[in-house]
Amino acid sequence: MMLGLMLAVPAAMSAGAAEFGAGVPGAEVGRMIRTAMAEAGEVVPDFADPVRAFPPCEAAPVVRPRQGSWATAEVICDAPVWSRAVRTGAMAPALPAAAPVPEEAGPMVVTLARSVPRGAMLTAEDITLAAAGPRGPDGIFTNPADVIGRRTKAAIGEGKPLLLRQLEPVWLISKGNPVVLVAKAGGLAVSAPAEALDDGGMGDVIRVLNLSSQREVKAIVTGRNSVTAQTNMR
C-alpha cells in the first residue's frame, strides 16, 4: 500500500443513526475510525476513544488519514464545517533499504523526484534517494520516512534535496486530542485529563482545557500528548 495514499473513507453509521445533531460521541468516533482503517486494509491498533464528544454534524463525518498516514486520523464534518485529529498509533510501512553508493559520492539523501508547490503533502512518488556529494547541505534527510506525509513551506524544484527548514513542523500534540495535564507545586505533581486547544511541538506553549475544572490554561508541551501547566502564565 503506497504511503502517499490519501484515502477518504465515509464513516459508516450504526443502524438507525441518521445524524449527530447533539454531537458525535467519543465512542462513535472511535468506531468510525476503526471501520475506516479496516476498509482501507490497515491493521487497526488498540487506541483510546476521544474523551469528549465531537461537535454536532448534520450527517456522518468523513474519516481519512492525516497527511497520508493512519498514525493520525482526521474526522471531518461538512455541515457545519469542522475537523478533528485523533492519534491511532498506527505504524507506517517499512521502506526498502537504499542501495550502497561509493563513499566519494557522499551520503544518499532524500531528493525531489518532481517539482512540488508550496503546501504540498509529500508522498512516496514525490521523492527519491540521490547522492548528496562530498559537501551536502545542512539539515538534509537520509530516511524517506522522515518526510513522507509532511507539507512544504515553499515550492521546491525537481532534483533538489529536501531540507528541514523547507517542511512544516511535526506536532507532538494535535488540536482536539486528549492530553495529560501535569501541574507542579511545592515538590508535588498532580495530573488531570485535558483536551488540546492548539497544535504544538516540543517546548511550545499551547492552550488546553482542564476537563476536571472546565478551565482553559496555558501549558508547555513536554512530550507526546503530555503538557505541564505553568502557574505564572496568563
C-alpha positions in Angstrom: 0.0 0.0 0.0 1.5 3.3 -1.0 2.4 5.6 1.8 1.2 8.6 -0.1 -2.4 7.3 -0.4 -4.9 9.9 0.6 -7.9 7.7 1.1 -11.1 9.4 2.4 -13.5 6.8 3.7 -17.1 7.8 4.6 -17.6 6.7 8.2 -20.3 4.0 8.3 -23.2 4.9 10.6 -24.8 2.5 13.1 -28.2 1.1 12.4 -30.9 3.7 12.7 -28.5 6.7 13.1 -29.2 9.4 10.6 -27.5 12.5 12.1 -25.5 13.7 15.0 -27.3 16.9 15.9 -26.3 16.6 19.6 -22.7 15.9 18.8 -20.7 12.8 17.9 -19.9 10.6 20.9 -16.3 9.7 21.5 -17.1 6.0 21.3 -18.8 6.5 17.9 -15.8 8.5 16.7 -13.5 5.6 17.7 -15.8 3.1 15.9 -15.8 5.3 12.7 -12.0 5.4 12.7 -11.6 1.7 13.2 -14.1 1.0 10.5 -12.4 3.3 8.0 -8.9 1.8 8.8 -10.2 -1.7 8.3 -11.9 -0.8 5.0 -8.6 0.8 3.9 -6.8 -2.5 4.6 -4.9 -1.1 7.6 -4.0 -3.0 10.8 -6.2 -1.4 13.5 -4.1 -0.7 16.6 -5.6 -0.5 20.1 -6.2 3.2 20.8 -8.4 5.1 23.2 -11.6 6.8 22.1 -11.8 10.6 22.4 -12.8 11.5 26.0 -15.3 14.2 24.8 -18.0 14.2 22.2 -17.1 15.9 18.9 -19.3 18.9 17.7 -22.7 18.3 16.1 -22.8 17.2 12.4 -25.8 17.1 10.1 -24.5 13.8 8.5 -21.9 11.1 9.3 -18.4 12.7 9.3 -15.7 11.5 6.9 -12.6 9.8 8.2 -9.3 9.9 6.4 -5.6 9.5 7.2 -3.8 12.8 8.1 -1.0 13.7 5.7 -1.2 10.2 4.2 -0.6 8.3 7.4 -3.1 6.5 9.5 -1.0 7.2 12.6 -3.4 10.2 12.9 -6.9 10.0 11.6 -8.9 13.1 10.6 -12.6 13.3 11.3 -14.3 15.9 9.1 -17.8 17.3 9.1 -19.1 19.2 6.0 -22.1 20.9 7.8 -21.3 22.7 10.0 -17.7 22.6 8.9 -15.2 21.3 11.4 -12.4 18.7 11.7 -10.6 16.9 14.5 -7.5 14.8 14.6 -7.2 11.5 16.6 -3.9 9.7 17.0 -4.2 5.9 16.5 -0.6 4.9 16.8 -0.6 3.0 13.5 2.9 2.4 12.1 3.9 3.4 8.6 5.1 0.5 6.3 8.9 0.0 6.3 10.7 1.4 3.2 13.2 -0.7 1.2 16.8 -0.1 2.1 18.8 2.1 -0.2 21.5 0.5 -2.3 25.0 1.3 -1.2 26.9 4.0 -3.1 30.6 4.8 -3.4 31.9 6.8 -0.4 33.2 9.6 -2.6 29.6 10.2 -3.9 28.5 11.3 -0.5 25.6 10.1 1.5 22.3 9.2 -0.1 19.8 11.9 0.8 16.1 12.5 0.2 15.6 14.4 -3.1 12.5 15.5 -5.0 11.6 13.3 -8.0 9.4 16.1 -9.3 8.6 19.7 -8.5 6.1 20.4 -5.8 4.2 23.6 -4.9 4.0 25.3 -1.5 1.7 23.5 0.9 2.0 20.1 -0.9 1.9 17.0 1.2 4.8 14.8 0.2 4.1 11.2 -0.9 6.4 8.3 -1.8 6.0 9.3 -5.5 7.4 12.7 -4.9 10.8 11.7 -3.6 13.8 9.6 -4.4 17.3 9.0 -2.9 20.3 10.6 -4.6 23.9 11.1 -3.6 24.5 14.5 -1.9 28.1 14.8 -2.9 31.0 15.2 -0.5 29.7 18.5 0.7 26.0 18.1 1.2 23.9 21.0 2.7 23.0 21.1 6.4 19.5 19.9 7.5 19.2 17.2 4.9 17.2 13.9 5.3 18.6 10.4 4.7 15.4 8.5 5.5 12.3 8.9 3.3 10.0 8.1 6.2 11.1 11.3 7.9 9.5 13.4 5.1 6.5 11.4 3.7 3.3 12.9 4.9 4.8 16.3 5.7 3.9 19.6 4.0 6.2 22.0 2.2 6.6 25.6 3.3 7.6 26.7 -0.2 7.7 25.5 -3.8 10.7 23.2 -4.4 12.1 22.2 -7.7 12.8 18.7 -9.1 16.2 17.2 -8.2 16.6 19.4 -5.1 17.5 17.8 -1.8 14.8 18.3 0.9 15.9 20.5 3.8 14.4 20.6 7.3 13.6 24.3 7.0 11.5 23.7 3.9 9.0 21.5 5.8 6.2 22.2 8.2 7.0 21.0 11.8 5.8 17.7 13.2 3.3 18.1 16.0 3.6 16.1 19.2 0.1 17.3 20.1 -2.8 17.9 17.8 -5.8 20.2 18.4 -8.8 18.3 19.8 -6.7 15.3 21.1 -6.8 14.2 24.8 -3.7 15.1 26.7 -2.3 14.6 30.2 -2.0 17.9 32.1 0.6 17.9 34.8 0.7 20.7 37.5 3.7 21.0 39.8 3.7 22.9 43.1 5.7 22.5 46.3 7.6 19.4 45.1 4.3 17.7 44.3 2.9 16.8 40.8 -0.8 16.3 40.0 -2.1 15.1 36.7 -5.5 15.6 35.2 -7.2 14.8 31.9 -7.4 17.6 29.4 -8.1 18.5 25.8 -5.6 20.3 23.5 -7.0 23.5 22.0 -3.9 24.1 19.8 -1.3 22.1 17.9 2.1 22.0 19.5 5.7 20.8 19.2 8.2 20.1 21.9 8.6 23.2 24.1 5.7 25.1 22.6 3.1 26.9 24.8 -0.4 25.8 23.9 -3.9 26.2 25.4 -5.6 23.2 26.9 -8.9 22.6 28.6 -8.8 21.0 32.0 -11.6 18.5 31.8 -11.9 18.3 35.6 -12.3 22.0 36.2 -13.5 23.0 32.7 -10.9 25.8 32.8 -8.7 26.8 30.0 -5.0 27.0 30.9 -1.7 27.5 29.2 0.9 24.7 29.3 4.2 23.7 27.8 4.4 20.6 25.6 6.7 18.2 27.3 6.1 15.0 25.2 3.6 13.1 23.1 0.2 14.1 24.4 1.7 15.5 27.6 1.8 19.1 28.9 2.9 20.8 32.0 0.9 23.7 33.4 2.7 26.9 34.2 1.3 28.8 37.1 2.9 32.1 36.1 1.4 32.0 32.6 -1.6 34.3 31.8 
